[in-house]
Amino acid sequence: MEDNKALNEWVHKLSQSELPVLRHTARDLALLRTDDQNLTAHSIANAIRHDPIMTVKLLRYLQSHKRKAQTTEVVQVEQALLMLGTEPFFNHVAPYPLIEDQFKTHAVALPPFLRMVHRSNRASEYAYDWAVYLHDMHFEEVRVAALLHDIAEMLMWCFAPDAMLKIRDIQLHDKALRSRDVQQQVLGFTLAGLQKELVKQWGLPELLLTQMDGDSVKSQRVRNVTLAVNLARHSANGWDDAALPDDYSELGELLHLPVEQAMAMVKEDAGLACDLGRPH
């Protein structure tokens, strides 16, 4: 049973906190701001597209300052920037504090956090490519949903690194334990529960919550996001991970392709098809 008091305290804390951004995101935005020729909503979107927390920071700000005339939900980063304007973006959605500074006193927690960011980017690329392949006109929304699938966990690594390290160590010691049970034991609530509350409290689009929820009705978009996240997580363990054959089978069903073709598509995207030793 979730500790609602602990959950609510964390929702409040994260809601009142200035969310940190990756150093390279801050650097790229600083360079763009001095480049009038290339300073557009598109170029800013490109600068932040690989930073899940900066993406949430932008969407959270836009939703909290929504105009009465705005009746549609905004999930796409470039669309959000067009609605907000470049100058208001730089004035109100600050590219600081830096995530790397956040971990200065907990350096051991930075690598697992960065691995999560890397996985989220890989998942977002898979989801985007598959949405395009399936002629889904909302491919950018699908990409963002995959990118933000584990945003609550990322935020907790930033703001509660000791607790997240404890969760990791318990699971490493006993791999049979379920993640949600360990989270409940250490935090008093699950990360999925925290994420749902954050999405509601921050006024993030309902569609985003639905796409991030793998337990919801298995629409094509939800299946896409869930599979992209699973494939990114399993392949991070190595391309011989035991769960990958099931992922390839599900991907074949999603894309209406033979399993072998779906597997070849994934490995080609990862640069494995021709050269297993080439970095990607």
N, C-alpha and C positions, 0 to 999 in steps of 0.2 A: 504493500500500500504506500502510495506516494505521500511524502511529508509536504503538505501544501504550504506550510509556513516557510520551509526552506526553499521550495520552488518559487514562491512569490518574492522572497527576499532576493533571489538571483535574478528574477525577471526585472525587479526594480533596480538592482545594481547595474545590470547590463544596459537598462534603458537610460540610466543617468550617466553612464560612462561615455567618454569620447572613444570611439572604436579605433583601434590602431590599424595602420596600413603597412604593406611591405615596403622596404626601403627602395626597391627598384621602381615601384609604382610612384612613390613620392619624387624620386629623381626624374622619371620620365615626365611627370606632370609639371615639375619646375622648369624643365627644358621647354616644354610646349608653351608655357605661359609667356615665355620671352620670344616666342616665334609667331608673330602676328600672321604671317603668310600661311602657316599650317595649323593655326589654332581654330579647330572646328569641333562640333559635337562628335563627328566621326573619329577624329584623331584622339580626342579625350577618351571616347569609348574603347578604342584600341589600347590605350595606355592602362586602362583599369580592368579590361576584360579577363585577365588572368588572376585577379586579386579578389577572392570571394568576399572578404570582409569589407573592402572598399566598395564593392558592388552593393552589399547590404546597406552600407552607410549612405550611399546615394539614394537607394530606393526608400529607406526609412525616412530620410529628410524630405523627399518629395511627397510621400504619403502624409507626413505630419504637417505639410504646408500645402495640402491639396486645395485647389480652387473650387468654389461651389459649382462652377460650370463644368468641372471635370467629372464625367459620368463613367468613363471607361477605366479599367484597371491598367496600370502601366507596369510591365515586367521587363521590357527591352531597355537596355542601358542607354542606347543612343536616343531613343524616344524620350526617356527621362531627361536627358541632357538638353534636348531641343525644347522641352517644356520649361525647364528651369532657366536655361541661358548659361553661357560660358562664364560670365563674370560673377553672377550669383553662385554658381557652382564653386568657384575658387574662394569666394568670400564666406560661404556657409558650410561647405562640405570639405573641411580642411584635410589635406593629405598628411596628417600627423595625429597622434604620436606614432612613432615607428614601432612595428612589431618586434624588430630585432632588439630595440632598447627595452621593450617590455620583458624580454627574457634574460636581461643582463645578470640578474641575480638567480636565475634558474636556467643556466646554459644547457643543462642536460635535457631540458624539455623542448628546446628549439628544434632539434632534428626530427622528432616524431611529429611535431606540428607542421614543419615544412614538407614532410612526406605526405601528410594529409592534403596540403595545398596542391602538391604535385598530382596526387590521385584525383582530386576534384577537377583539375584541369584536364587530365586524361579522360575522365568520365564525360566532361562537358564536350570534348571534341568528338568522342564516340557518339553521344546523343545527337549532336548537331549533324554529323555526317549521315546518321541513320534517318533523321527527320527529313533531311534533303532528299535522300534516296527514296523515302516513302511519300514524297511530294507534300509534306506537311508544311503548309504556309506559315505556321507559327514556329519555325525552326529555331529562331533566336530565343523564344520563351522556353523551349525545351532545353536549349543549351544552358540558360541561366538556372533552370530548375535543377539540372544535374550538377552545376557548379556549386549551388547552395545546399545540396542535399544534406550535408553534414555540418552546416554552419554553426549549430549550437555546440557541437563538440569542439570545433575550432575556437570558438569564443571562450569555452571553458579552459582550453589549453593556455590561452592568453591570460585569463583572469584567475584561474585556479590551477596552476601547473602542478602543485604538490598533490592535490587530489587526483588529477589525471594520471600522474606518474604512479600513484598508489593503485589506481584501477588497472593500469597497464601491468604492473608487477604482479598483482593478484592473478590476472588472467594468464600471464606467462607461466606462473607457477602451477596453475591448474587450468588447462585448456578446455576442460569439459564444462566449466562454468559459463552460464549465459551472460552476455554483456549487460543486458538490462538488470540482471540480478546483482551483479557487481556494482553497477552504477547506483542502484538503489541502496546497497549496503554502505557505500562510501559517501554519496552525495545526499541521499534521502529521497531522490527522485531519479527518473530516467532522462537521458539526453533527448529522447524522442518527445517526452512530456514537456521538457523545457522548450524545445524547438516549436512545438505547437503553440505554446503560450506566447513566445516571442513574436511569431508570425501574426497572431491575433492582436497583441498589445501594440505592435509597431505599425499595424495597419497595412502590412504587406499583402499583396493580392491573394485572394482565396485560391486562385488557379495555381499559384506557386505552392501553396500548402498541399493541394490535391496531388500535384505532380511529384512532390517530395514524399508523399505517403504511399509506400509500397503495399499497404494493406487495403487501399481503396479499390474501387471497382477497376478491373484491369483494362482500362482503356489503352489504346495504342500508345498514347503519349506517356502514360504512367508506366507501362511495360518498357518503353524505350528508356526512360530515366532510370528505372530500377535496374534494368539489365546493364546499362552503361556503368552505373555505380558498382555493381557486383563485379563486372569484368575488370574494371580498373583496380578494384581492391584485390581480386584474386591474382591478376597478372603481376601485381606489385610483389607478390610472394615468389615470383619466378614463373616462366612459361611452362613449367612442368607441374603447376599446382593442380591438385586432384579435382578441384571444383570447375576447372575450365571446360572440360568436355560438356558438362551440363549447360554452361553459359553459351557455348557454340551451338548447342542444340536449340536453346531458346532463341538465339539470334536468328538461326535459320527459319524458325517459325515466324518470328517478327517480320523478317524481310522477305519471306516466301522464297527462300533459297535452300539448296541442299546444304547439309551441315558442313561438308568439305569446302564448299565455296564461301560460306560464312566465316569459317576458320581462316581460310586463305586471305579474305578481305581484312580481318583483324590483324593478322601477322604482317600483311603488306603495309598497312597503316603504321605498324610499329617498327617497320624497317627490318622485319625478321625473314621475310619470304626469300630474299636473295642472299642475305648476308647475316647470319645469326650473331656475328661478332660486332656488327656495326652499332655504335651508340645511337640512341634515339631520344 
